[in-house]
Amino acid sequence: MSTNTLTIPTQRVAQSRISELDFNNMEFGKTFADHMLVADYKDGAWQTPQILPYGDMTLSPATSALHYGQAIFEGMKAYRNNANGDILLFRPLDNFRRFNISAARMCMPELPEDLFMQGMEQLLRLDADWVPPVPGSALYLRPFMFATDAFIGVRPSNTYRFIIFSCPVGAYYNKPIKAAIEPEFARAAEGGTGFAKTAGNYGAALMPSRNMQERGFQQLIWTDAREHKYIEEAGTMNVMFVIDGKLVTPAVSSTILNGVTRNSVLTVARDMGYPVEERKVAVDEVIEAHKAGKLQEAFGVGTAATVAQILTIHYNGTDYELPPVEEREISNRIAVELEKIRTGQLPDTHGWIYKIAR
Ligand SMILES: *Cc1c(COP(=O)(O)O)cnc(C)c1O
């Protein structure tokens, strides 16, 4: 919780749209809360931010982000503690730090911590009613920044816009997925932008992902760009395996995004006493483990789903079926524990919770 040094000029909506919202029936990413925070960067400095009604903006067709891709984002959730109504953010400072890591890689200005944190806090206080009371649901926050120079010469933009808006999201429908190991395309290469949360990484991943979906696999498992021998991530999530009782995941690198959920899952696993290994994970190791009956669990981890169970791994023409989700002790225990920490049902022993002052 912070003291409010920065009071952000606010233009409230004339009429809230919240009565149109059905908290039990929300589609991800389509409904937006009443307000947004907007701050512009120009003349080498961040200008006074504003909170405005959520709405359209006008942009020059020459807006540099649209042509050359200087665009970064974050994704995080605010939860309601249903015991006392508190609104809790989960590890927002980790998202803030990663935002500036992405900014540096994309040659964009860093954002001051108070603009990110107090902007988020004041926006949340204003739109507090949009944080759903339904268990499993949350208010998803989308901070992002893009280059705004109306100039199509290739150089870093001199002006940028930072925005935070939010969307109420329902309980993630956790149907176990069929995933395929990608033998040809790559999400990220060494020296590239894989560790940054930048728009282009997502654009470049769409075609390979759609190809796999057309073959019946909801998710693809990325492999390294050089040899396609080592596992990197699962779609837009980090990926983990339980092999012979050990939680194994690829170590973060320049090609793997340093997920907040990944770190939280590993921390809780260590707290619970499970052995954890962060290292290179070869495709062959996973397939051999399956053949030996030692591949007990596989799942993606990220803010959207927390844990997305993988039921089938397709590789080289073969479907490898994994044990049923109900039998997966480690991922199931950790998912429940994390949900309780985020909603204030368990003590916050790691300093992960940031409570929004009322
Ligand atoms: C955002 C993201 C993740 C998950 O990160 P979280 O902080 O856990 O939400 C994993 N991989 C990629 C490529 C991502 O963009």
PDBQT file of the ligand as one rigid body, heavy atoms in Angstrom, charges set to zero:
ROOT
HETATM    1  C1  LIG A 401       3.162 -13.296 -20.307  1.00  0.00    +0.000 C 
HETATM    2  C2  LIG A 401       3.861 -14.526 -20.755  1.00  0.00    +0.000 A 
HETATM    3  C3  LIG A 401       4.056 -15.628 -19.912  1.00  0.00    +0.000 A 
HETATM    4  C4  LIG A 401       3.468 -15.737 -18.531  1.00  0.00    +0.000 C 
HETATM    5  O1  LIG A 401       3.903 -14.749 -17.661  1.00  0.00    +0.000 OA
HETATM    6  P1  LIG A 401       3.082 -14.444 -16.329  1.00  0.00    +0.000 P 
HETATM    7  O2  LIG A 401       3.863 -13.342 -15.709  1.00  0.00    +0.000 OA
HETATM    8  O3  LIG A 401       3.114 -15.667 -15.510  1.00  0.00    +0.000 OA
HETATM    9  O4  LIG A 401       1.702 -14.070 -16.726  1.00  0.00    +0.000 OA
HETATM   10  C5  LIG A 401       4.785 -16.700 -20.398  1.00  0.00    +0.000 A 
HETATM   11  N1  LIG A 401       5.285 -16.707 -21.657  1.00  0.00    +0.000 NA
HETATM   12  C6  LIG A 401       5.108 -15.677 -22.496  1.00  0.00    +0.000 A 
HETATM   13  C7  LIG A 401       5.673 -15.759 -23.867  1.00  0.00    +0.000 C 
HETATM   14  C8  LIG A 401       4.388 -14.548 -22.076  1.00  0.00    +0.000 A 
HETATM   15  O5  LIG A 401       4.217 -13.532 -22.935  1.00  0.00    +0.000 OA
ENDROOT
TORSDOF 0
